[in-house]
Amino acid sequence: MNSSTEDKAKGTIKEAVGTVKEKTGEAIGNPDLRDRGTAEKVEGKVQQKVGDVKKVFDQ
């Protein structure tokens, strides 16, 4: 797997895990867990974009 695909895959997983944490934090009333989930979700989106940029420069 090339690095751009790897970044996109890891970013997708991180985004999904962040969404679960965010929703769980909201459901149980834990703002710390919700905020960590939101941050992880954003990190995942950024990592996906890094993969997109790497793909452009690999061509």
C-alpha positions, 0 to 999 in steps of 0.5 A: 500500500502506498503512503497516500492510500495508507494515510487516507485509510488511517484517516478514515479509521481515526475519523470513525473512532473520533465520531464514536467517542464524540457521540458516546461522550454526548450520550453519557454527558461526558464533555471531555470524551466528546471533545477528545472525539471531536479532536480525533475526528478532525485529525482523521480528516486532516490525515485524509487530506494529507493522503490526497496531497501525497497522491497529487505529488506522486503522479 
